[in-house]
Amino acid sequence: MKTRHFRELQVWQRGMVLAQSVYTLTRDFPQEERFGLTIQLRRAAVSIPSNIAEGHGRGSDTAFAHFLRVAKGSLFEMQTQLQLSANLGLVKPEPVDALLHETEELAKMLNGLLRTITVDTKPLTAS
């Protein structure tokens, strides 16, 4: 790992912005969804930067890669919940489309970071 602190990682920074956007979006969800999609979306969104931070803090590329994969899983979970929220009419399609676009960008960043880490951690083979 080249950075000293997870806060320096652009992928963590974008994850934080995404989580904040999800909190803003879900403020207007109906009260009956407070323990349904609202909490599910918020937990998935918070899980993304949280897992990036936790993995970075573990101090090994292997652990970091594992937690980046967990963050990716939470990202895909969130995409599903966002789409369901739009399909159910809980939110207008435009903000969901914007967040889905951001999740795609974040997925690319996670994939790129994972490729970098897993390339660095692969054992060298004798020729």
N, C-alpha and C positions, 0 to 999 in steps of 0.2 A: 504494500500500500504506500502510495507516494504522499498522501496528504496526512497532516498531523491530526486534523480534527474533522469529524464528519460534517460540520457546518460549512466547510470549504467545498464540499461536493455539490456540484450543480444539480445532480439528481436528487439530493436531499432537499435542496432549496426549492426546486420545482415541486417536489412532493409536499412540502409544507404549504406552498401556495395553493396547490390542489386541495389539500385538506381544508384549508380556510375557505375555499370556494364552496366546498361541499357543505360546510357548516352554514354558510350564508344561504345556499340554495334550500337547505332543509328547514330553515326557520319558518318558511311559509307552508310547510306540509301540514295537512289536517292533524288535529289533536289526536285522532284515533290511530294515527300512524306513529305516534311518539315512541311506542315500544315495538314497532314493526320496521318499516323501511328506513325511517329516520335514524334510529339507533344503528341499524345494520350498515347503512351507508357511512355514517360517521365513524364507526369502528373500523371499517375497511379502509377508509381514507386516512385515518390516524395511523393505522398499521403500516402503511407504506413508508413514510419517513422514519417511523419508529424502528422498523426492522432494518432499514439502511443504517441508522445510527447504532443499533445494537450490534449488527454484524461488523461494522467498522471498529467498534469498541472491543470486540473479541480478540483483536490483535493477530489474526491469521487470515490469510487469503482464502483458505478452505472454509473457515467459518463465515467469512464475509460473503463468499459466493452462495453459501447455504441461505443466509438471511436475505440476500438479494433475490433469490428464487422465491422465498416466502413473500417478500414485498411484491414481486411480480404476480403471485397468486392473489394477493389482496387487491391488486390493481384490476385484475380480470374479474374478480368478484364485484368490485365496485362498478365496472362497466355494465355488468349484468343488472345490477340494482338500479343504476341510472336509467338504463333502457326500460326496465320494468316501470319505474316511476313515470317516465314519459308515456309509456303505453297505457298506464292506468289513468292518465290525465292529472296526476298530482302536480305536474310542473309542465310548463310550455316546452315544446321541442327545442327552441333556439338555445336556451342555456344548457340543456342536456347535450346538444350537438357540440357546443363549444367545449364542454368538459370532456366529452368523449374524444374530441380531437386532442385535447391536452393529455388524456390518458394514453393515446397512441404515441405521442411524442415521448412521454415518460417511459413507455414500454421500450421504445427504441434506445433510449439512454441506458436503461437497465440492461438491455441485451448487450449493448456495446461495452459497458463496464464489466459485465459477466464474461464476455469474450476476452477482455484484457486480463482479468484475474485468472480465468481458467487456463489461458495460454501460459501465463507466468507460473502456474502451479503444476503444470504437467511435467512428469519426470523426463529427463533426457534419456534417450535410448542409444545404445552403442551401435555404431554402423558397421 
